[in-house]
Amino acid sequence: MRKHLLPGIVACVLLAVTAPAKDRPWLTGTVIEISSVRTNLGAEDSLPLASGAKVSYPERPIFGMVYTIRAEHADYVAVDEARGNKVPRATVNATVQFKLLRGSRLSFIGNDGKEHKLDLLKTTPH
């Protein structure tokens, strides 16, 4: 009986070790700033935030809400480019759950309890 179990156990262990992580972990952060932006800036331009800081980004139009989320080890600046979204999906000083996605994307749970995907513009470790 043991001879028949060993190959199955070995196969399960190998699959568990070699399988890629299915999902990235959720992090907790605080929204420290929200700005509304509607602009078509070039590669040399930068996006001014309410705090006076500027965020540079690749050449492309940006329309939407810019969120700055402070987490334990870094601040993340991301833009929600949903067309027609004039109401922020979170509020300043709100605690949010978020995760980093592949391709410079960030996903967070808004005040509506839904998951929203944003373009990550900048990460600043602290």
N, C-alpha and C positions, 0 to 999 in steps of 0.2 A: 504494500500500500504506500509506503514512504517513497518508493522509487517513482511512483506515478505523480506524487505531489511536488517533488523537487523541481522538475522542469517548469511547472506552472508557477511556482513561487519565484523562481529565477526570472521568468518572463515578466511577471508583475513588477518585480523590483526594477528591472531594466527599463520598463516602460515609465515607471514613476520617476526614475532618475533622468532619463533622456527626454521626456516630454517637456515642451516649452511651457512657461507659466501662462495659464489661460487668461488671467486677468491681473492687472496691476492693483496694488493695494490702495484703498481709500485713505486720504490724509485729511486732517482737520486744520482749518485756517480761519482767519478773521478778515473780512472785507474791510480794508482800511481806506479805500478811495474808489469812487465811481465817477467817470467822466463820459459825456456824450460827445461823439465826434462824427463829423460828416465832411470828409476831405479827400482830395486826390493828390497826394504828395509824391514827389519823386524820391529816388534812392538816397539823395543827399539830405532830404528834409527829416525832421523829427516831429514827434507828436507831443505837444505840451499837455501835461496833466495839471489838475487843479493845484497840486502841491508845489508847482513850479518846476518839477523834474521833467525831463524830456526823454522820450523813448524813440530810438531809431528803428527802422524796419525796412524790409525790402520794398522795391518800387511796386506799388499797386494801390488802388483806391481802398480806402477804409471808411466804412459807414457803420455806425453802431455804438454800443456801450463798451467802454474800457474799464475793466475791473482790476484792482490791485489787491491781491490776497496775500496776507502775511501768515506764513506757516512757521514751524519750529526752527527750520534751518535756512529759509530763503523767502524772498518776496517774489510773487509771480504776477506779471502784468499780461492780461489776456483781453482780446476783443471779441465781443459777441456781435457778429455781423448779420444777425437775422433781420431781414428787410422789414421795415415798418415797426420794429421793436423800439418804442419810445419810453416804455416803462422799464426800469431796472428789474432784473430777475432776482436781485438780492438787495439788501440795504447796507449802508455803512455801519460798521461795528457788529454785523451779523456773523455768527459762527457758521461756516459752511463745510460740507464734505466735498472733497475734490480729488481727482486723480490725474496723473500725467499720462497722456496717450502718445502713441508713436506719431511721428510726422509733425512735431511742434504743435501739438494740440493739448487742450486741457478740458476736462469735463467736470462740472460741478452740479450739485443739487441746489436748485433755486428755492425761493420762498414758496413757490407753487408745488414743491415736492417732486418736481420732474428733473430729469438729467438734461443738462444743456452742454453742448460741445462748443468750445471757443478756440480761437487761434491764439497760441502762446506767442507773445511779442518779446518778452524779456524775463529772465530769471536772475535775481540778484541774491547771492548767498550773504548771510550775515552771521 
